[in-house]
């Protein structure tokens, strides 16, 4: 709405200037007043049209064009000063129109070279003043680059709500596009996952104290890369950030290229209570295991418990003695055997008290 008001004011001002210029044209100006009015008005409409056709402007591109033109005009001026003695020696052999046309041609070429050079190198020479990146002061020096899978997973929102994150959360533009593609999928399951990811992003953006930025700066290294995982690793390496994911393959790729990774599955496993062999726990067996005689149940935190020789107790709350614990990036598995028959308290994954009054695991 505000932009439409600004455009309307701009048109009114330019219309007034066009009328003023047309009235001045009647006072001995060789140009026809109507031609001047149409030209100025057309220039205003052209400027608005260019503005409408480029809704997503980037300050890096605008500054590159701006400073490229300035540098080009300065170089043209110095070149003109340097060539002035040579042109004076030629005397009248060079006509004034030809001289002006030559200087104009040189100015256009130099400005073009300067602008194109700065546009192609704006991401490499950030120490030059025109390319300084201005950003808000945020806690933490290394941004967290979010992967599509971790956004859809949704647990990153709970971690952020727990005030465990003080770095900016970075969502690359290509990750957001992939997320939108999933949300627009014809497959119902994929569509629901994509919409869940967009809801998680919206939830993160509304949190106080959490900075979520959409990163769309183009890097030369990303031009020839199409795989999202590889692009994510390159971007995180360029920014000195950490990749946040729960994708096993992306975890391996990033670590192989020297990029730090935060795997939410590893974080979740680290926060689960420690269970040691020999301790007891109560669990309800829900289904048969892969091996003969095994029964499978789950703790309240989702940890899978495999009970040996307990397939005949499906549906019952049983007490198990832990024999081994298997820890992987995909999760934790607890193996146990049935305890001696006795009263069983339906306490979920809360272990019984031992004889010393200390809670076991």
Protein Blocks (a to p, Z undefined) as FASTA:
>chain_A
ZZmmmmmmmmmmmmmmmmmmmmmmmnopabdfklmmmmmmmmmmmmmmmmmmmmbacfkl
mmmmmmmmmmmmmmmmmmmmmmmmmmmmnmmmpcfklmmmmmmmmmmmmmmmmmmmmmmm
mmmmmmbmklpccddddehjbdcdddfklmmnommmmmmmnopafbdcdddfklmmmmmm
mmmpmblklmmmmmmmmmmmmmmmmpghiacdddfbdcfklmmpmbfklmmmmmmmmnop
acddfbfklmmmmmmnopacddfklmmmmmpccddehiacddddfbdcfbehiacdddfk
opacddehilmmgoiacddddfbdcddfkbccdddddddddddddehjaccddfkopacZ
Z
